[in-house]
Amino acid sequence: MKEIVTIQVGSYANFVGSHFWNFQDELLGLADSPESDQVFKSHGLNMDVLYRTGETQQGILTYTPRLVSVGFQGSLGSMSSRGTVYNEVSETLVDTLTWTGPVTTRASQPLKKNLFLQSLYLEENMDVDSSRACDNGNSDTHTEIEDKDIVDCLENEVQYWTDFSKVHYHPQSLYELCGLWTDIKDFNNYGSGREAFSGGLHAEEINERLRFFVEESDHPQGIQFIVDDSGGFSGVAGEFLENIADEYANIPVLLYSVHSPDSFLGSRNKKLTASHKLHDAVSFSKLSDFCKLIVPLGLPSLNTSKLSKHLYFEDRKPYHTSAVYASAIHSISLPFRMEPLGPSAPLGLTSGAITINDLVQMLSGQARQNMVTILDVSMPAPALTGSQFQKSFLQPLNPEIADDVEDMQALESMTIHGAFASGCKRASVSEVQDAVQAAYLNSVNRPKFSHLSIAQCPLPIPLPFPLIFGNLVGQHGELFDTPVSSSASRGSLEVHSVPMAARLRSSNAVLPFLENRLGNLRKLGIARGALGTELLGNWGFEREDVEDMGETLSNMVTKLNPPSLESSDSD
């Protein structure tokens, strides 16, 4: 078993992570449910790759994510930073205090749990003492009416990522950045994050939490890192990643840098606009220094993207938009926990198991060694026999990507799971393989190398999933030509699972993204009299540091576009 440790840094990263872990929790619940579909009972995935077993002081066995989550103090909403299953009283420092003067204690009232979290609490208490619940008339906490109330509540009231989380976390998992000497609205650039991470005991404490999960792992295959890089948390992540590179040099990091649509809102203030552009360039350059593969995610608008054909989004709601990125990350991560088959073993429920290191070598270890990858997704994926099943059905989740680019050196790794052969019939592993091979044979632009991973288990849709499915999507993710409902959007009460396809690819289609960041850094940070020179100094960067970042971005561009070599003294 090769374990993965997951790290989530920043608000939007934790929104993405909350959906991701809800999918895992749903898979665990469906595997144990006598009423669930057989495809969930035998999914062929090793969940121990992502989870750890433990035991509370009361002797209760636990199964919790191998996770370190970092956010602002107060960003956990009504959840305790010690989680919910470990109820040990945290150590206090009362015995070590030397102050003898008066002490004033200020305590805020805990936030009230929303309807969904209240229902979880009732359900768990029923499991502990069902007879008491029956006496109180609470034996049926999940009627259809109540579920509808829960869904409506989440659509309108989600403020924190914990508001829709149905997962139990270990006390070492949830870390709050306390005592920041800055307003949250000013925590909007790489420099503020660097300063926050280095201040106080934050660096030591966060590193210690990661060490807890890594050192208890027998054979860690890698770190899955999700960072909200639209503000100061990219600086926190950059410093954290540098420590990881120093301490765990042999453990590869797969990094997802995520932007929410509201982070793309423009400003009429010239200085503020320059700050945002510089931040994006600096953040991407610094984060890429300490990982093996980086996936920049975040479209300016999902509601106006090609995904909106079958999905409905409110871009202003991170609860909505983060669900798509979490779904794609879930799909891409499936091969990391598939049980590998021997060379003579028959095809079963899964095929194409790989590790994080295998993926890194496939996509960035080849001739041009490009580490910046594009994540494409199809949600829901069309049936194999339908006319839609061709390479174009996958849509990129990365910003600033070139369309219809011919790249003879392209490399990719694709995952398809829960696909339908036709109608409502699930496709076998061999049927998916044949369909993908046929699609490639008919394609004009073929990659130099492609790896395919397949699972029969679709993406399960848990109760707290948002109402983002359009009215052409059926109960199991089937795609219809005519509406199946009068409602414009549907959620977990109407759609229980969906087939998915996701692809990571190394392609020169990412060049516009890289060239824009390189151009902004040169214009605003390196050129003589640049508007952002003083700003970069305030963030703690010397001119030599900025030039190094420019060199990093220039090398990325050159690897994908060798003829574009420019003189080193170019502005």
TANORGI-V647101 format. One record per helix or strand. SS is the DSSP state (~ for helix, > for strand). FROM is the first residue (numbers start at 1). LEN is the number of residues. If there is no record, write none. Layout:
<<SS/FROM/LEN> <SS/FROM/LEN>>
This chain:
<<>/4/6> <~/11/22> <~/38/4> <>/45/1> <~/47/3> <>/51/5> <>/61/5> <>/67/6> <~/94/3> <~/115/14> <~/130/6> <~/144/14> <~/161/4> <>/174/4> <~/184/3> <~/190/9> <~/202/14> <>/222/7> <~/233/15> <>/253/6> <~/261/4> <~/270/19> <>/293/5> <~/306/4> <>/311/1> <~/318/20> <>/338/1> <>/350/2> <~/356/9> <>/372/1> <>/374/6> <~/391/3> <>/395/2> <>/411/7> <>/420/3> <>/425/2> <~/429/13> <>/449/7> <>/459/2> <>/469/1> <>/473/1> <>/479/1> <>/490/1> <>/497/2> <>/500/7> <~/508/19> <~/533/6> <~/543/18> <~/562/3>>
